[in-house]
Amino acid sequence: MHLRRWGRTHPGHWIMGILGFLLPLATAGMGMASTAGAEGPRPPTGGVASLPPAAFQLQQNTRSAVLMDAASGRVLWAKNPDQRQPIASVTKIMTMVLALEALRDGTVSPNDPVVASEYAKSMGGTQIWLEVGESRPFQELLTAVAVGSANDAAVALAEHLAGSEEAFVQKMNERAKQLGLTDTLYGNPTGLPSESVGKLGVPQYSSALDVARLSRYALTLPGFRDLVSTYEYTVRPEGLRQPVLYNFNTLLRRLPGVDGIKTGFTNEAGYCISVSALRDGLRLIAVVLGAPTRAERDTAVAALLNWGYRTFTAQRLVSKDTPWGDLPVWRGNPEKVAVVVGQDLSVTVPRGTKIEFETEATVNQRLTAPVQAGQQVGKLTVHSGGEVVGEVPLVAKQPVRSASFWEMVGRGMRITLQGLYPPRTPRSRTTMVRF
């Protein structure tokens, strides 16, 4: 294994990689029973493993399911992953995504007042009982969607962000295409059945694989994990009406490592859920759609996650703050900056598996002061067998200020004097070295 650096060489710096992506595993249990008329549990492409027979039995009463490695997006196990079906309030993951992107991009702020319309008030199902003309902060309504799955809050956010529900749904479907969700079509921001709500009157559906992909992206957005991991939240804390919302995802308090994401239920969709969990540095996403009961849904998710954590592990390739080297800083004081790895990099592998990796770095060769601590100055890319398996930023370890005019003058004089009076070169001599 060796280290290559783009644009420069720096002897003495290297990072050892001994991890790998998932290896093909033997498939098993293909003769187990499945839902009548549906495709049975199968390993998706990439040679991934099937669940053991006991877990197959837990999955047979669900329409579809997916277990995904959040770090790489690789599917570890799937049943009917591309089957299109209604997903109930799991739809609200996209509603939250658009709201959080607006916050991230600065088009709205957490305290912006959102005024409820008569249409928002008319939503059925779970709600926070908004009144027509009532104004609530954007962040409060967003939290009500995440924790209490409030339909009136979801429509109020949609109208605030896009002007109308129709325009917001158009944005939902455009974002789905951009994110590569090929088996998804939204009809409203709530997930309520199209025939009972929504002005578009179009069918709406998604798939377990698309829900997992969207969940993986959502987890990267600032604030998303805090929202979906909140178990209890009080709306209108300053008023007389103070509904207390409790998260419908009871696995937050029942299953180790679970910190999200969203549940849903309608008669049409059955019991649905997308769950994220983190144990020992490994984050998994489990999606179950179309379970006949809440208990069977939660049991199926627990089986997926427990099998995943028994079978796979996250192995650290690069650690945050690992030294990389130094970079010169033009007009900087000091004249160079120490560069370190900006974040941890782990790769999900079957337990007991190790594969060698090669790392390659690219850095900014014209770094100019001032430089902030933590500022990205390059990236470290990890390869295995010609495939990119991970990438982390290289960042400045400490700040570098701009040199003053007189400091630059003194620096110029020093360089000039060194050119006029180079240091003496010692006479060559031979030294015996014993090894």
N, C-alpha and C positions, 0 to 999 in steps of 0.2 A: 504494500500500500504506500502511496506517496501523496504529497500535497502539492497542488499546482496553484499558483497565484497569477491572476491576469494582470499584466502590465508591470509586474515587478517580481523580483525574487527576494526572499528573506530567509536565509539559512538559519536553522536552529528552532524554527517554529513549526509545529505539526500537531495535528489532532487525530487520534486513533479512532476509527469507526469499526465497530464489530457487530453492528446490529443489522437486521434485514426486514424486508417486507414479508408478508405472509407467504408461507410455502404451501404448495398443494397438500391437502390433507385428504385422507380416505373418506369417502362418503359412505353413509350407513343408514339403514332403516328405510330404504326407499319403498318397502312394501307396506308401510304403515297406512292406516285408513286416513282419509281426508274428507273435507266437506263434499257433500254430494254434488257432482257436476263441476267441481272446481279442480284446478291443478293442484296436486299434492305438494307438500314441502319439498323444495329442491335446493341444491347448492347453486348460487348464481355463478356467473363467469368469474374466473380467477382461481379456480381450484380451492374454494373455501369449504369449510366443514359443515356437515349437517349436525342437527341436534341429536343427542342420544334418544333411544326409544321413549323413555319416560317423558322427556320434554316434547317429543312429537305428539304424545297423547294429549298434553296440555294445549297444544296449538290447534288441534283438529276442529274445534268449534269456533275458530276465528276465520274471517274471510281472507285476511292477508296479514303478514307480519314481516318486519325487517329488523335485523340487528346490524348496526353500522359502527365502525371505528371512527370516532369524531375527528381524530388527528388527520387521517388520510382520506376519509370519505369512502373507504373500502367496505363493501358489504360482507359481513362475516357469516350471515345466514339469512335466508329469505323464504317466504311462502307467498306465492302470487304477488310478487313485488310490484308489478305493473298493472294490476287489476284496477280499473277505474270504478270508483264508488263514492257515495257521499261520506263526508268526514265530520259533519256536525260542527261543533265549536272549535275543533282543531283548526278550522278555517281562520280563526282569530290570530294564529301565529303570523300570517301575512299581514293582517291589520296592524299588529304590533310592530312588525318589521318596517312598514311604511311610516308609522308614527315615530319610531326610533331613528330612522334615517333622516326624517325631517328635523328632529332634535339635533342629531349629529351634524347636519349640514347648516344649521342655524336658521332655517326658514321658519321655525317656531321655537318658543322657549317654554320651559316647564310651567311657568306661571301665567302663560297666555290664557285669557278668559275664553272659554268655549260655551256658547249659548245654545241651549237645547231647543230643537224645533218640535213642532207638533208631531212630525213623522217619527223623530227619535223617541219621543214619549210613548208612541203607540206600539213600540216593540213588545212582544210577549216574551215568555220564558224568563230566564234570570235577568234581573235588572236592579238598578239603584233608585228607581222611581223618580227620574228627572221630571221636573215640571216645565211646561212651555215657557220659554224666556229665562229659565234659570241659568245662571252662569257659574261654571265650576272651572278650576284650574286644569290645564291640559294634562299635567302629570297625574292629578287625582283620577281623571277619567281613564287614563292609560293603565293605572294600577288597578282600577275597578275591572277593566277588561282582563288583565292578567290573573288576578286573584279570584274575582267573583264571576268572571265570564259574562259581565253585564252587557246585554244586547243594546240597551238604550245608550250606554256610554260608547259602544263601538260605532253606532250610527252617528252619534254626535261628533266623534273624532273624524269620521269619514267626511261628513259635511263640512267640518272646519278645515280639513286639509285640502279638499278638492272642490268644494262648493256644492256638491251634490253626491248622493250615493252612487248614481250612475257614473259620474266622472271618477269617483274613487275606485269603483269596481274595474273600470278600464285601466286605471293605474295598477291595480292588483294583477290583472292578467298580463299587462306589459311587463311587470317585474317578474312574474312567473316565467315568461319566455326568456328574459335576460338571464335568469338563474338556471335555465336548462330544465325546467319542470315541464316535461313533454306530455304528461298525463294529467294535467291540472286545468280546470276551468272554474273560475269564481263567478257566482251570481249575486252575492251580497257580502258585506263585511262581517256577518255574524255566524253564518253556517246554518241558519234556520232553513227549513225546507223552502224551496223556491216558489212552490205554489201557494204558500201561506204568507210570504213576506218578500219584499224586494220589488222594485219597479221594472226590472229588466225581464223577468219571467223566463229566464233561461235555465237549463239544467246546470247543476254545479257538481263537480267531482274532483277527486285527486286520487293518488295511489300511495301505498305505504312507502315506496321508494322516494317519491316526490316529497312526501311529508318529512322523511328522514333528511333528505338533501336540504330542504328549507330550514329544518331545525338546526342542522349543522351550520348553515350560514347565519341564522339568527343568533346563535351562541357567540358569534364574533362581534356583535354590535354592542357598543357601550350601553350599559344599563339593563340589557336583556336578562342576564342571569339573576340580577337582584330582583327584577320584576317577577319572574316565574318561580323563584324559590321562596317568595313571601307566602306565608301560610295564613296570616290573619291581617286584616286591614279595615280601618274605620273610615267611612265616608262622612263628610260634613262634620268634622270633629268640633267645629265652633257653633253648630246649630242645634236645634231641638231634635231634628230627625237625624239620627246617627246609626245608620245600618252598619253592622259589623259583618264583613265578608270573610268567609273561610274558603280556602283553596279546595277545589273539588279533587285535586290530586293528593289523596291521603297517603300515597307512597312517600311523600316528602318526610313523613314522620314514622314510616313503618319499614322502609327498606334502606339499608346502609348506602350512603353515597348519593342518593337521589336528590337532585336540586332543580327539577323542572320536568316537563315543560307545559303541557296543555292536555286537558281531557275534553271529551265531547260526547253528547248522546242525543239522538232523536230516534223515533221509531224506525225511520227509514235507514239511518246510518248504523244503528246499534251502538254498542259502547266502544268508544275509540280513545286512544291515548298516544301521545308522543312523550317519551321519558328520556331525560339525560341523567347520567350518573357518573361519579368520579370516585375511583378507588385506587389507591396506591399509584397515582399519577396516570392512570388509564381512564379516559373518558369514552363511554359508550352511549349510543343513542338507540333506543328500542321503540319501535312503532307497532302497535296492534290496532287493527281496524275491524269493525264488524263483529265484536264479541256479543254473545246473547245476554250476558249479565255482567254487572260491574265486577263481581268476584272472579269470574272466569277471565275477564280482561286483565285484572291485576295479577292473577296467578300466572297467566301467560307471560306477562312482562317480567315478573320475578324470575320465571324459568329462563327466559332469554338472557337476562342480565347475569344471573348466577352461573349459567353455562359459559357465558362470555368471559367472566372473570376467572373461572376455573381453567379455561382453555388458553387464554392469551394473557400477555403481560406487556407493560410498557417499559422498554429498556432505554436508559439514558445514553444518548450519543454525545451530545455537547451540553455543557453546563453553563448557565448564565455567569458572566464575569470571568470566563476563561480568557487569559491574555492571548492576544493575537500578535501584537507587535506595536511599532510606532509609525506614525505618519507625520511628514513635515507639514507645517502650517504656514502658509504665506502671510507675512506681516503679523505673525502671532508672537505673543510673549506668554509662555515659552515658545520656542521655535518648532516644537513637535508635540504630539499628543499621543498618549497611550490608547490603544484600541483593544476592546474586549468584546466578547460575544454578548449580544444584547438580551438573549432569552434562552431558556432551556430548549433542547430539541430531543424528543423521545420518539421512538418508532415502535409500533405495536407488532409483536411477533408471537408465534406459538411458544408456549413455555418450553424452555430448553433449546430454543433455536438461536443461533448466532451466525451472522454473515458479515464478511468484511466490507467496508465502505471506503469510498474515496471522497475527500473533501476538496472543494475548489473555492477560492475567495476572489472577489473583485472589489476594489477600493477606489475611492476618489483621489486621484493623483494631484488635483489642483485644489486642495483644501485651503480656504482663505478665512482668516480671523474676522470676527469672533466666532468661536465654536462653543456650543453649549454642552454641558455634561449630558450624556445620553443621546446626543445628536447622532443620527445614522450617517455613517461614512462609507458604508459598503455592505456586502452581504456574503454569507458563507453558505454554499450550496453543497448538499450531500448527494452522491451518486452511488448506485449499486447496479452493476451489469448494464450500464448505459442509461439507466432510468433515474430521474430525479426523485428522491424520496423525502426530501426535506430542505428547508431553507430558513435561515435565521439572520437577523441583522447584525452587522458589526457596528459598534457605537463608540463614541469618545468617552473615555473613562472620567475625565475631568474637564472643566471649562478652560478655554484659552482666550485671553483678551487680546484686543488689537494693540499692537505696539505703538507707542507714541512717536511723534516726529523725531525727538532727540534720540530715542532708542533705536530708530531705524538709521539715523545718522551714525551713531556709534557702531552699529552693526556693520554698516558700509565701510567705515574706517578700519574696523578689525579685519574684514575680508581683504581690503586693499593691502594692509600691512602684512597679512599672511602671504599674499602674492609676492610682495617685494622681499620678504625675509622668510622664506619657507623653513620649516624646522629641519634641523640637521638629520641626515639619514645615517644611522649607526652603521659602522663597518660590519660586513657580513661575517658570520662565524658559524662553525659547525658545532652542534651540541649533541652529545650522545644521550639518548633517552632509553631507559630500560623499561620494558613492558613485562 
